[in-house]
Amino acid sequence: MPESPPLALQPPSAELSAKIANTIRFLSADGVQKANSGHPGLPMGSAEIATVLMTRFLRIDPKDDKWLNRDRFVLSAGHASMLLYSMLYLQGFLTLEDLKNFRQLDSRTPGHPEHGDTPGVEATTGPLGAGFAMAAGMALAERMLAEAYNTPKFDIVDHYTYVLMGDGCHMEGVTNEAASLAGHLKLGRLIAIYDDNGISIEGNTDLAFTENVGMRYEALGWQVQDIDGHDCEAIARAIENAQAETSRPSLIVAHTTIGKGAPHKQGTHGVHGEPLGAEELAAAKAGMGWPAEDFHVPQDVLDYFDVRRGEWMAIRNEWNDLFAAYEKKHRSTARELLRVASGELPKQWKKACPEYAPGKAIATRVSGGEIMNKLGGVIPELAGGSADLAPSTKTEIKTGQYPDFVAPGAFLGRNIHFGVREHAMGWMTDGMALHGGFIPFCATFMVFHDYMRPSVRLAALMRLRSIFVYTHDSIYVGEDGPTHEPIEHLASLRAIPRVQVWRPCDANEAIYAWQSAIERKDGPTCLAMTRQNLMTLDREKYAPARDALKGMYVIDPEGEKTAEILIVATGSEVHLALAVADALRGQGRGVRVVSAPCLEAFKLQAEGYRKKVFPKRLKKRLVIEAGVEQGWEGTLGESGLFVGMDDFGYSGPAAKVAGKCGFAVPAILEKIAQAAW
Amino acid sequence: MPESPPLALQPPSAELSAKIANTIRFLSADGVQKANSGHPGLPMGSAEIATVLMTRFLRIDPKDDKWLNRDRFVLSAGHASMLLYSMLYLQGFLTLEDLKNFRQLDSRTPGHPEHGDTPGVEATTGPLGAGFAMAAGMALAERMLAEAYNTPKFDIVDHYTYVLMGDGCHMEGVTNEAASLAGHLKLGRLIAIYDDNGISIEGNTDLAFTENVGMRYEALGWQVQDIDGHDCEAIARAIENAQAETSRPSLIVAHTTIGKGAPHKQGTHGVHGEPLGAEELAAAKAGMGWPAEDFHVPQDVLDYFDVRRGEWMAIRNEWNDLFAAYEKKHRSTARELLRVASGELPKQWKKACPEYAPGKAIATRVSGGEIMNKLGGVIPELAGGSADLAPSTKTEIKTGQYPDFVAPGAFLGRNIHFGVREHAMGWMTDGMALHGGFIPFCATFMVFHDYMRPSVRLAALMRLRSIFVYTHDSIYVGEDGPTHEPIEHLASLRAIPRVQVWRPCDANEAIYAWQSAIERKDGPTCLAMTRQNLMTLDREKYAPARDALKGMYVIDPEGEKTAEILIVATGSEVHLALAVADALRGQGRGVRVVSAPCLEAFKLQAEGYRKKVFPKRLKKRLVIEAGVEQGWEGTLGESGLFVGMDDFGYSGPAAKVAGKCGFAVPAILEKIAQAAW
């Protein structure tokens, strides 16, 4: 692919570069010192790397941190946040006042970079490895968008994704997952700079980390370079080489001195995670000929970035011109690109959804896959993949328009083979959401949510539109046994703030679960889907499936007038609830059945509606869910009964496992009888 | 270290080896076929590997699967469980009837290997990478025990740890974490055999996995060999080479054909995870000259294993003799080894615990570290480490007896630098518990539990005595902000069956939390410890700290007679509860305060006690915990008030963050006033 040349930029003189580096170095150290909390070591050691990136490579719009084609820079070593804040100050996104408020409540400079709280912060980082893996997702999104929307003369999307990482990132397994996949996919525009300072919290990294990182990355299909991380020219050459290598991602191993400049503490773990102290900081400044005043920024550095911001604006304007010409030539494509980048959905998208006729038994993983495909047909930005379980999770979008799957170096496709790498899959999904242009999904068995939990948590914290499809959602997995049977997972997912967890009871509820996931813009959605077949309910007899959007609803109007027992169930257990209700009615009891596909959606309903579904007078409440009780106590009240799991599951045919666990009409009737309801 | 030579074993003839391999191959295929569920591909492809391991290397006691010095064999690719069951049948631990009951409810042959359900199964596996990382923990435990208890003439502990893994294991990041640490530590007795069959669920592995695995392992400090995995002599030579390499762990890349022998399906993903089908299975048997009957075992194979079991018994007897001589010479050391291997605690161990005088403020991470050190002084089997956070988690045991830390190739020590590898740390902790001889602990910040969750889940499933120390347990982390502040973690930990979660309110409750963790034999314990200082309560004024063992207890006897409001709190929030109670009493209200360090321990108390703590008449219940409400609704009842977190935390000084989140006496009094209590 031809590349548009960057606007010619004169690199700053060696002297000015050193000054900029020291500005970053001491702004960072001052920020940590003033907060009396934070990590000065990595910022001081990586100041030259940040300088070279900003002065010679990074293409951004200093007035628009949302520009689609900006280079992405992710600080994977999130604890070094003052480095990023110092950079964002020089770029123009933050003020000196912001830096002085580092780590203060409600400031724009929190302890770790928080996407959304601070302009220019591409991703929330801190949990190690996360930033690297999200950057891999951004780099993948960039190529997928480029191949879908660029035309021979118009490289509308052609930016780089840079990531700065430390030793800790390399030790985290998820980094290897993401690096392995990035190498496989040939993400040539992903450039990782490894601040190799030889120090971690417990001491020298060789206490626990003596592997040959460079050799490992070569084995993973990366270009690897070794440089002096304090030599600006070496850094620049390495980044140029990395850009020139278009078919492999690049790792630049930059040997640095942690806390560079601190005369007594540099090169030790004493400088990693605590302020230098007034004396050491003063000595560092004196030793490097730096003025003693706090938060000092030399005038020529300020002047330089004034000019640099002009260059950045010119870069942006040049792109605007390119886009205008592109829009002229490819009107509908350009409009679609703008739409997908904006996060707005196409008109009429909901009409694509199928409707399921009653009476057919179909697993929600299967109906979910069908729904996803219908939606995928009209929502081109819906893209994702599975952790080597697509034949089981049923999450392939087949459009027939072009190759279904993204392949190494060939990114036209909607599906990604993530391999058995749940954790990297989760982060890369988040990275795609952060990049923009996609509504990303990923899929695995629900029990393996545990492998990727940090990525779901941060999707929630960042309010990303990531969709996590979790199939095989209960002990009805059967033969695979307890290691594959989620028990506590619905509860543990619901415990994460801002997550919505959907567990549809049939194919038609699955439609609304998917619609909600697609529509939701302020947080991630988890879809819990069954392995086993579920009867599609007759919505003439039962309440309309679209009531599912309210989170909980009375599904079975029969016996409403005389209702004295209220049964609540989710997903596959709704069918059991309906059968129990029928049996109880046979005994002359009045029963209400509530389907509860999404507890979080229900909480958002008006109080009046919620009280209508759960009137105080209905105190005999039975909850059936093939998971732990935790989270249901409030619904149950003081006299409720819970039918669920209080221990791990078993291996055996699903029906037998379910029977052993008490999911059967007679056992439940017996339980009700014992309670003397 | 000198090695005791194995008893001379005559390898079976090439013809007999092939027969044994086919026995394993077709027992596995028959088992899957009969269950109509399971994974025949890997067992059929790895039959020669299993044969060579069993006939030439594995040193076990076929009558005692608990023998301390047995070789450990872990099937990390747990889905290939029929391979392991076929092996255990030939070893004598299972019957043919067991194999015929594969994947049936309550059988000894569940879908994935379940430690505890099946004799000879060293670890529950299925979640990929887990077995490999647990094996690394076993290999570490072996060396740590060996260096602590062996003497120049007595190699009491000197076994190997073998692990069989597939492509999926290699893709999981945790495998890289464990491999990196195993290479660093020079675990020369860890021998991993990689069944490299080129097939995963979605198709050929090259869809997602094209890295150079061998080169990666070399970079991690491993010996790497490449062999034909169907050539018994090549397998044997490779294992010999691996044993000869004493300072590096070994990876044997064994190229195999998945489903080897199935004429139409071998080498394809169609044979990975479903039965061959009657026709294909019959054709496979015919093609390999194998009798058509199900579960056929040739007489000469049976005869061979009769002899082999005799050899195994001789190996065990030889060790028994060695141990008898060792016991004679090193009486107390031998007794201690037997004791630590049995899991029994030393007498009087509880006396080692300190008692904390009231009035001093000390974080529970600090008091916890002190308690751990006192206990470590009398419980030599207490060993573990942190994921590069020991200076913060305060979890170093310093005895002064020998080097504090295990180092590469030098395993005398109590502490392990796990590096920033939470997930491998959790699994290796489990592996140490499985191996025996240790009560292992590991530590990190509570929020990073998310990185290692699968290892905690399986510790619970296996009922292991693993201890997980989680410090920095709430928003009181402060400046590090929401990525480092656990919100949903207490709930998500409590949701896992069989886990006990302790959150002590002061140094003296921390003693009993630790005692409970040490004493508990049927499941893992998580210890939630504060970053911030907590006042040591005056137990003259308040109830004795040992009441903590009941899980929940009335801590403040003042105002008991007139109590109309009941406040429950855990950990640091107990102090806030006591302050709120004092303020309410100032308003003339009677208040009961309950400290709730362990909800699970409370559930185990007699109903009478539970009702006494929470009498029905006390309906005005206030729960204070710096976490989500989930799990507390039952305690709250219909009219309770919850003071906790319903969203993520903030970055700022801890007191300010706590104030913003409502953890302050005035805010809580206001809430109570609003409720018109």
Interface residues (C-beta under 8 A of the other chain):
Chain A: A35 S37 G38 G78 R103 Q104 L105 D106 S107 P110 G111 H112 E114 T124 T125 G126 P127 L128 D167 G168 C169 M171 E172 G173 V174 T175 N176 E177 S180 L181 G183 H184 S200 I201 E202 T205 L207 A208 F209 T210 E211 N212 V213 G214 M215 R216 E218 A219 L220 G221 S386 D388 L389 A390 P391 S392 F405 P408 H417 F418 G419 V420 R421 E422 H423 A424 V447 F448 D450 Y451 R453 P454 R457 L458 A460 L461 G478 E479 D480 G481 P482 T483 H484 I487 E488 A491 S492 R494 A495 I496 P497 R498 V628 Q630 G631 W632 E633 G634 T635 L636 G637 E638 M645 D646 D647 F648 Y650 S651 G652 P653 K656 V657 K660
Chain B: A35 S37 G38 G78 R103 Q104 L105 D106 S107 P110 G111 H112 E114 T124 T125 G126 P127 L128 D167 G168 C169 M171 E172 G173 V174 T175 N176 E177 S180 L181 G183 H184 S200 I201 E202 T205 L207 A208 F209 T210 E211 N212 V213 G214 M215 R216 E218 A219 L220 G221 S386 D388 L389 A390 P391 S392 F405 P408 H417 F418 G419 V420 R421 E422 H423 A424 V447 F448 D450 Y451 R453 P454 R457 L458 A460 L461 G478 E479 D480 G481 P482 T483 H484 I487 E488 A491 S492 R494 A495 I496 P497 R498 V628 Q630 G631 W632 E633 G634 L636 G637 E638 M645 D646 D647 F648 Y650 S651 G652 P653 K656 V657 K660
